[in-house]
C-alpha cells in the first residue's frame, strides 16, 4: 500500500449498492475496498487503514451505528466516518444516533456530494 493512496472503505450489506458506490469512487481515483457486513468492515479496516469509511446504517448483525462507535473507539478522528442510508432525512443527522459520524448522506449517494466531502485524490 502506498502512503499517497486515498483509501475508502464502503460498507453495505447489499452487494450491488457497495459495488456501485465503489465503482464511482474508483473512477475518481480512490483506492476502494468493500465489506458486506459490520464485522467484515472491522477486519478490513485493520489491514486496509482507510482514510474514509462509508457506512450503511441498516445492516443485520453489527449495524452502522455500532460499527461507527467501534471504528471511532479504535481510530479516533483519524478516519472520516460517513453514514449512508435510504431512510430518514438530513435532520436525522442532528439526532444523537448520528452524532459520532462526520457526515450523513442519503441513498442513492450523489457523487458530487460525495466529492465535496472526500479529500481530493
N, C-alpha and C positions, 0 to 999 in steps of 0.2 A: 504494500500500500504506500503510495507517495504522500508526502506531507501536504502537498499543494492541492490534493483532491478535495472537492467539496462533496462529502458523503451524506446521503439522505437515506433513511430507513422508512419504508412505507409499510404500515401495519393495518391489515384489513382482513377479516375472515372470509370475504368474498374475493376469490382469486381474480376474477375479471376486473374488479374495481382496483385491486392492488396492482395488477399488471398494466392497466390503462394509465394509471397515475404514474407508475414507474416509467413507462414509455415516454410520456410527456416530459418528465424530468430528464431522462437520458437524452432526448432530442435537444434539450437546453444545455447539455454538457455536464450534468451532475452524475456522480457515480452512485448508483442506486442498488439497494437490496430490498427484498420484500420478505415479510413474515406474515403468516396466516393466522397467528394467534398471539395472545399476550405473552405466553411462556416462550414461544419461538422468538419473539421480539427481544426478550431479555437475553436469551442466548446469543442472538445476532448482534446485539449492542455491545456485548463484551468483546467480540473479536473484530467487529466492523468499525467501532468507535465513530458513530455518525455525528455530524455536526448538528443535524436536524432529524427529528422523528415526527412523521405524520401518523396520527393515531386515530383509528376508527373508534368511536365511543362505545357503540353497542356490539360487543363480541361475547360469545359464550365463554365460560370459564373466567379467566382473568380479563375483565373488561378494560376499556380505555382509561377510565378514571383511576383504577387500581394500578394499571401499567404506568400511567403518568406518575403516580405517587412513588412507585418503586424506582423509576428512572430518575426522578428528581432527587430521591434519597441517595442514589448511587453516584450521580453525576453533577448534582447541584445545578447551577445556572450555566454550566459549560455547554449543555446541549439544548437547542431550541426545541420545545415540545409544542406541537400544533394539533389541536383537537379537530377531527373531521367527522361530521355526522350529517345524516339526512333528516334528523329530527330537530325540532326547536327552531329558534330564531336567534339573531345576533344578540338580543337582550339576554339570552341564556348565558352568554359568555361572562356576564357580570355575576352570575349565580356562584355560590361557593363551590359547587361541583366542578366548575371550570377554573377555579382560582389558581391552580398550580400550572395551568397551561400558559404559554406565552402568547398564543394566538388561537383563534377559533375560525374554522371555515365550514361552510355548508356544502353538502354534496349536491350536484356534481361540482367538484372544485373548479373554479375559474382559473385557468393557467395564468392570466395576467395578475390576478390577486395573489396567487402563489409566488410569482416572480417578484412582486412587491415586498413580500415577507422574507424570502430566502436571500442569503448573500449572493452576490454575483459569482459566476464561475470564473 
